[in-house]
Amino acid sequence: MASRRAFLQQGFGLTAASFLSVPLIGCASSTPVRHSSTTSSSTASAKPVVKPAAPMPRAADQPAPSGIGMSGTEPPPDIFDAQALDLEFWLRPRTIEVIRPASKERAKLLYWKDGEIIESAYQDLCHLLRDVNGGNETRTIDPKLFETLWGTQAFVQRYGIDSPLEILSGYRTPASNAKLREAGVPAARQSLHMVGRAADIRLANLNSEVLGGLVKSFRQGGVGFYYRAGPRGGWIHADTGLQRTWKG
């Protein structure tokens, strides 16, 4: 099996060795805001233009990506590693496509460009991550969380996986979080979902173990692996708290 560095250099020409220590860029809370009505699929209103979600391919029906488009070259197990990304990746405009299965909403939004958050698109994303089970209450979402979500999606697109991120849970009101706990659903008593710093996600065509490993490699916070039997499999919890991992 080819080494990780040899594969990256052969297949993609990434300058991994030069940028292994480059931190994530551009989405700290102090980032300047661009006021613009230009997004990929939304208007300047506070709510995004959404459309009914198309049927999504089932993750269980698709093998985990291994050497997609690489002429038979087999990637090593740790190929999904965000620390191999170069600076150019982090400076590019950031468009994220998300779907909320619970509300059947879907949107594709350009939310960051030229080092600035685009305020209208950012507000649309916050609305999409609202508590759909708690009166549709919305709150500000940590920009670092969107940075991780975008980075995850943009990374796998380089391997031919062009699916929207499924947001199973974003912001939760304390009441909604308590109801989940009462129902036996995994939910921490002091969940970061309640402060807009966590999301439960899934990505079609990528199993939860590989997805979780990729999210973990961004080193932006906690990662929970929730494995479940069934055609849709499990999900990954991503947050911007302390770096830690667990299985639920």
N, C-alpha and C positions, 0 to 999 in steps of 0.2 A: 504494500500500500504506500502510496506517495506520502511524503511528509506534508504537514500542514502548510509550511512556508513554500515548499516546492509546488504544491498544488495552486496556491494563490498566485505565485509568480507566473506559472505556466498558463493557468486558465483565465485570469483576469488582469494580470499585470498590476496588482495592488501594491502600493509601496508600504506594506505593512511594517517593515522593520523601522521605517522612519517615523511612524506615527503611533506606535503602540501606547505612548503616554499622553496622546492628545485627549483632553477632556471633552465632554459634550459641550456644544457651543450654542449660545443664542437664545436660551429660553429661561434664564433666571428671572425672578420676579421684577428685577430692576431694568429689564430690557425695554428700550424705547418702543413706543407703540405707533404703528402706522395706521392712520385712519383712512380706510379705503373701502369702496364698495365692490372691488374686484375679487371675486372668488370663483372657484371652478364650477360650482353648481348652486350658488346661493345668491340672494339679493342682499341689499344693505339693511334689511329689517333685522330685528333682534332674533327672529326665528329662521332656521334654514329652510330652503325649498327642499322638500323631501318627496320621495316617490315610493310606491309600494315595492317592497323588496322582491327581487326575483328569486326563484328557488335556488338555494345554495348547494353546491356539491358537498356530499358528505365526506368528512375527513377520513372515515373508516373505509371508504371506497377507493381511496387514493393512497399509494405508497408514499412514505416519507421521501422528500426529494433527495436524490443521490446522483450527482453528476449530471444534472439537467443541462442539456445542450453542450456537454463537454466532450463529445466524441469518445465516450467510453471511459474517460478518466474518472476514477472513483475517488471522491473526496474523503479525507480522514474523518473520524467521528466528531472532531471538534471544529469542523469547518464553519459552523454558525457561531462566529465569535466577533462581537462588535469591536473588540480592541484591534482588529486587523484593518479597520476602516481608515481611509486617509482623510486629510483635511478637506479635500475637495468635496467629499461626501457631505460634510457638515455645513459647508458654505452654500450649498445648492438651495434653491427655493423648496419649501416643504408643503407638499400637498398630501393630505391624508383622506382616505376613503373609509367610512365606517358604516356599519349597519346595526340597528337595534332590533333584534328579533321580537322583543316584547311589544314594541310599538309599531313595528313594520316600517320604520323610517330608514332612509339611506341617503347619505350625502357625501360629496367629494369636494373638499375645501382647500384652497391655498391659504394657509394661515400664517406663514412666515416667509419673508423675503428681504434680502439685503440687510440682514442683521436685525430686523424688526418684526414684531408680531403685528399682524393685520387685525385690528381690533374687531371689526365686524365678523370676520370668520372665527376669531377666538370666541366671541360671544355665542356664535352658532354652535360651536363645539361644546361649550359649557351647557347649552340647552339640550343638545343631543345626549349628554351624559347626566341629565336630570334624573331624579328619582321617579321613574315611571310607575312605581307601585306605592308611592307616598304622596299623592296629590299633585304630581308633576312639579314638585318644588325644585328650583334650580339654585345653584350657588357657584361661586367662582371655583374653577378647577386649577390645580397647580400646573403652571406651564411646563414644568419638568416632566410631568406625567405625559403630556402630549408629545414631548420630545422623545420619550422612550417609545410611545406607541407609533409615532411616525417613523422613527429609526428602525423599529422592528419590521414594519411593512415595507419600507424602502429597501432594507437589506435583502429580504427574501425575493423582492421583485427582480433583483440581479440574477436570481436563479430561475426565473420564469414563473414564479408564483405571484399572480396578480389578482389576489382576492381581497375584498374589503375586510377590515377587522370587525369581528362580531363583538359588540359590547354587551355583555350579559348583565353587568351591573356597574354603575358609575357612582354618582353621589347617592347616599342614603340618608334620610332623616333619622334621628335617633329612634323615632317610633318604628320606622320600617326595619331598622336593624334589630330592634328588640323583638319584633314579630318573627323575623327569620330565626332568631335564637330560640324562641318558644316553639317554632315548628321543627326544630332539630337541624336547621340548615347551618353549615359552618359559617359563623360570623363572630368575630372577636367583640368582646364587650366594649372595648375602646377602639373600634375599627376606624382605620384611616379613610374608609368610605364616607364617614360622617363629616369629614372636614375637606372633602374634595381632593384627596391625595391618593386614591386607589381606584382601580378598575379591574373587573374580571373579564378576560378576553378569550377569544378562540379564533383560529385562522384556518379556513378550509384548506385541505391538502397538506396540512402540517400537523403531525401528532403533538399532543400536549407536552410530552417530554422534550422534544426538540425545540418547540416554541418556548418553553420555560427556560431551557438552557441558553437560548439566544437572549431573552429578556434579562436573565441574570448577568450575561456578559456585558451589559451596558453599565452595570455597577451604580445604578441610580437609586436603589432601595431594596425593599423586600420582594421576594418571589415565592408564591405558594403554588404547589403542584397538586391539582385536584383531579385524580384519575377516576373515571367512571366507565362502567360497562355500557354498551349501547352503540347505536349507529353514529351518534354525534361525539362520542367520547367525552373527555373531561374538559377542563378549562385551566387557565393560568391566572392567578392573582398577581397584579403588579402594583407596587406603590412607591412612594418617594420618601419613605421612612428610613430607618436604619437598614443597612445591608444585612440580610438574613434570608434563609430559605427554610421551607417546611413542606410537609406533605399532609394533605387533609382528605 
